[in-house]
Amino acid sequence: MKKVTVKMLDKLDACEEDVSLFIMYFGKEAEVTLENCLICAKLGLDLDWFARRVLSSPAWAKYMESIAPASAKYDEATALARAEYYEAKAQAWAKYEEAMAPARYKALTEGKE
């Protein structure tokens, strides 16, 4: 693939916000270059989403293989933060359930007749 076009993104059902960003930075089309991929990454455009929709199965497998080392480094770098997030979320959920219990009890017991 040598170019990405707005028409192509529309056919792939890319979200409106991402298409607008693409148009703002590239116009109606852009060549597939490392520089443009870096721009897309900085803009937050989802290159994995795009690759999944345009690559054949064998090409997708090669793509996944090529990004695996970077993905592993990301997972390693974010593991502690992810664990802390899930722990905080679990604690918040437990407090929510505890706070909701009296209201649920009241609704269930008053509704019996």
N, C-alpha and C positions, 0 to 999 in steps of 0.2 A: 504494500500500500504506500503510495507516494503522497497522497493528499487526504485531508479530512475536510469535508464540506458541511455547511449548515444543512443542506438537503439530506446528507447522510445522517447527521445527528437527529434530524426530525424523523426520518424513517426508523431510526433505532429507538424512538420515543425518549430521547434525552430530556431531562427536566428543563423547564423554561428558563430557570435561573442560570443553569450551566450554559445553555445555548446563548443566552444574552451575554454572559461573560465571554464566551468564545467570540461572538460577533464584535464585542467591544475591543478585544485585543487583537483579533486576527482578520476581521471582516467576514466575507462569505466563505473563505477557505484558507487552509494553512498546510504548508508542507510538513510532512512528518520528519522532524529533525530532532537531534538531542536538545538543541537550544529551545525549540518549541515545547518539547516534553517537559523541560525544566520550568518553563513559564507556566504550563498547565498545572504542574505540581504546586508551584507557588500560589497559583490562583485557587487551589483546592479542587480542581477538576479531577474526577475519579477516573484515572487512567486504567485501573483494573476493570472497572465497569465497561469501559469502552473496549478494551482488549478482549474481554469475555464475549462480547457481542460480534466482534469482527474477525476473530481468529478461528481457524479450523481447529478441530480437536487436537491434532498433533502439534500445531503451532501453539495452542493454549498450554499444552503440557510442557513444551520447551520454555514458554514464557514463565510459567510457574517455577520451573527448575531454575531459571536465570534470576528470579527475584527471591528465591528461597534464602540465600545468605543474608540479604538485607532484611527480610522479614524476621529471620531468627534473631538478628541483632536488635531489631525493634522490640520483639517479644521479650527478650532478655532485659532490655533497658526499661521497659514499662511493667515488668512483673511485680515489683514491690508496690508501685502505685495502684495497679489493678487489684492486688490482694487487699490493700488498705481500703480501696473503694468498696469492694464487696463486703468487707467486714463492717464498715460504717453503714452500708445499706442494710445489712442484716440486723444490726442493732437498731436502726431507725424503724425497720419493719416490725421488730419485736415490740418496741415502744408504742407504735401505732396500734398493733393488735391488742396490747394491754389497755390502751386508752379506749378502744372501741368495745371491749368486752362488756362493761357495764351497760352501755346503750343497747347492745345486742341482747343482753340478758333481759333488760327491761322490756324491749320490744317483743321478745319471745314469750315472756311470762305474762305480760299484760294482754297479749293477744289470745291466750288460752281461755276459753270459756265454754 
